[in-house]
Amino acid sequence: MSQKVFDVVCDCPVCAGKMIVTRLCCESCKSELTGKFRLNEFASLDGDDLTLLRAFISARGSIKDVEAALGISYPTVRGRLERLIEKLGLGPGKREAMALSEELGERRKEILDQLAAGEITMEEAETLLGELRA
């Protein structure tokens, strides 16, 4: 007897907070993993968003082909794509901010690795990390 499989609920129906997955099960061998697993940004997309995304990828980015595939107008496709970009956190300036954040994270790791290896003192590490915040 198989159980019905549901889409993941990303927002708490009680408080609207972000949900996390705490248990995974293999359909084949029934192995289970428990822990705290983050959902990626695509997990929170609804059916309409996923349909648009699939059509866009299938059309290799051609909005005209998305129009034809979904039977909607060019302005509607553009508007839905803009909303999808915002939902995914990829709006103007966010891509640059993400890249900068990754660079800062890598530099922090380098500084901490140098500290752990004894290549710099605690005071030097504090100064270098402080400069990253400025």
C-alpha positions as CSV (number, residue, x, y, z in Angstrom):
1,M,0.0,0.0,0.0
2,S,1.7,3.2,-1.1
3,Q,1.1,6.6,0.4
4,K,0.2,9.7,-1.6
5,V,3.2,11.9,-2.2
6,F,2.7,15.7,-1.7
7,D,4.6,18.7,-2.9
8,V,6.8,20.2,-0.2
9,V,5.2,23.1,1.7
10,C,7.8,25.8,2.0
11,D,5.9,28.3,4.2
12,C,4.4,27.4,7.6
13,P,0.6,27.4,7.4
14,V,0.4,28.6,11.0
15,C,2.9,31.5,11.2
16,A,4.2,31.9,7.5
17,G,7.8,31.2,8.6
18,K,10.1,29.2,6.3
19,M,9.8,25.4,6.7
20,I,12.7,23.0,6.7
21,V,12.8,19.3,5.7
22,T,13.7,17.1,8.7
23,R,13.3,13.6,7.2
24,L,14.0,12.0,3.8
25,C,13.0,8.5,2.8
26,C,14.2,6.4,-0.3
27,E,11.2,5.0,-2.1
28,S,13.2,2.1,-3.3
29,C,15.1,0.7,-0.3
30,K,13.2,2.6,2.5
31,S,16.4,4.1,3.9
32,E,15.7,7.2,5.9
33,L,17.8,10.3,6.8
34,T,16.9,12.7,9.5
35,G,18.3,16.1,10.1
36,K,17.7,19.7,9.0
37,F,17.7,20.1,5.2
38,R,17.3,23.5,3.6
39,L,15.1,23.8,0.5
40,N,16.5,25.6,-2.5
41,E,14.8,28.6,-3.9
42,F,13.2,26.6,-6.7
43,A,11.2,24.5,-4.1
44,S,9.1,27.5,-3.2
45,L,7.9,28.1,-6.7
46,D,4.2,27.3,-7.4
47,G,2.9,25.3,-10.4
48,D,2.5,28.4,-12.7
49,D,6.0,29.6,-11.9
50,L,7.4,26.1,-12.7
51,T,5.4,25.9,-15.9
52,L,6.9,29.2,-17.0
53,L,10.4,28.2,-16.0
54,R,10.1,24.9,-17.9
55,A,8.7,26.7,-21.0
56,F,11.5,29.3,-20.9
57,I,14.2,26.7,-20.6
58,S,12.6,24.5,-23.3
59,A,12.4,27.6,-25.5
60,R,16.1,28.3,-24.8
61,G,15.2,31.8,-23.6
62,S,13.1,32.8,-26.5
63,I,10.1,34.8,-25.2
64,K,8.3,34.5,-28.5
65,D,8.5,30.7,-28.2
66,V,7.3,30.9,-24.6
67,E,4.3,33.0,-25.8
68,A,3.4,30.3,-28.3
69,A,3.9,27.4,-25.9
70,L,1.8,28.9,-23.2
71,G,-0.7,30.9,-25.3
72,I,0.0,34.2,-23.5
73,S,1.1,37.6,-24.7
74,Y,4.6,39.0,-24.8
75,P,3.9,41.5,-22.0
76,T,2.4,38.7,-19.9
77,V,5.5,36.6,-20.4
78,R,7.8,39.5,-19.5
79,G,5.8,40.4,-16.4
80,R,5.7,36.8,-15.2
81,L,9.5,36.4,-15.8
82,E,10.1,39.6,-13.8
83,R,8.1,38.3,-10.9
84,L,9.9,35.0,-11.1
85,I,13.3,36.7,-11.1
86,E,12.2,38.6,-8.0
87,K,10.9,35.4,-6.3
88,L,14.3,33.7,-6.9
89,G,16.1,36.7,-5.5
90,L,17.8,37.6,-8.7
91,G,16.6,41.1,-9.2
92,P,18.7,44.0,-10.3
93,G,21.8,44.4,-8.1
94,K,21.2,41.1,-6.3
95,R,23.5,39.1,-8.6
96,E,26.4,41.5,-7.9
97,A,25.6,41.4,-4.2
98,M,25.7,37.6,-4.2
99,A,29.0,37.6,-6.0
100,L,30.5,40.1,-3.5
101,S,29.1,38.0,-0.6
102,E,30.8,34.9,-2.0
103,E,34.1,36.7,-2.4
104,L,33.9,38.0,1.2
105,G,33.1,34.6,2.5
106,E,36.1,33.1,0.7
107,R,38.4,35.9,2.1
108,R,37.1,35.3,5.6
109,K,37.8,31.6,5.2
110,E,41.4,32.4,4.0
111,I,42.0,34.6,7.0
112,L,40.7,32.0,9.4
113,D,42.7,29.3,7.7
114,Q,45.8,31.5,8.1
115,L,45.0,31.9,11.8
116,A,44.5,28.2,12.3
117,A,47.8,27.5,10.6
118,G,49.6,30.0,12.9
119,E,50.5,32.2,9.9
120,I,48.9,35.3,11.5
121,T,48.1,36.3,15.1
122,M,44.6,36.7,16.5
123,E,45.1,40.5,16.5
124,E,46.0,40.4,12.8
125,A,43.0,38.2,12.0
126,E,40.7,40.6,13.9
127,T,42.1,43.5,11.9
128,L,41.7,41.8,8.6
129,L,38.2,40.6,9.4
130,G,37.3,44.1,10.6
131,E,38.5,45.6,7.2
132,L,36.2,43.2,5.4
133,R,33.2,44.6,7.3
134,A,34.1,48.2,6.4
